Amino acid sequence: MSRTGVNLELVLAHDRTGFEPGAELVGVAAWSGPAPPRGMELRLSWTARGRGGRDFRIVESVPFAAPRAAERRPFSLTLPTGPYSFIGTLLSLSWRLELVCQPGEERAGIEIAIAPGRAPLALAP
């Protein structure tokens, strides 16, 4: 349980975490707490990390309207066609799907890969 007493859970269909660019991502967002949250939102983002620092971008936010104290909501997102997930010597890029509760920014997340072959591309040194 989180410090605010809210339990958050994300479950992806077929437990898949690798996706082709432009594919559909389907799952269920679930939460429970002592009172209805002010807001509940699904966020898709990527982070690039390298020797020069970090770059972060939220690509899509999907608010869940009028959240109750405890519920399960199905969701479906069409994933972007890029940038691809990749792992390199100097730079890497990863995608993340997060369920975020407000106030407090409590979150639960799953790392996903978006690339041809449904796995991060390995960049040659």
FENPENOR-V745154 format. One record per backbone hydrogen bond with DSSP energy under -0.5 kcal/mol. CO is the residue of the C=O (numbers start at 0). NH is the residue of the N-H. Records with the same first field share a line. If there is no record, write none. Layout:
CO->NH  NH
This chain:
1->4
5->1
6->31
8->29
10->27
11->14
12->15
16->112
18->114
19->22
22->78
23->25
24->76
25->12
26->74
27->10
28->72
29->8
30->70
31->6
38->101
39->63
40->99
41->61
42->44  97
43->58  59
44->95
45->56
46->93
47->54
48->91
49->52
52->49
54->47
56->45  58
59->43
60->62
61->41
62->64
63->39  66
68->32
70->30
72->28
74->26
76->24  78
79->21
84->120
85->92
86->122
89->50
90->87
91->48
92->85
93->46
94->111
95->44
96->109
97->42  99
98->107
99->40
100->104  105
101->37  38
105->100
107->98
109->96
111->94
112->18
113->84
114->117
120->86  122
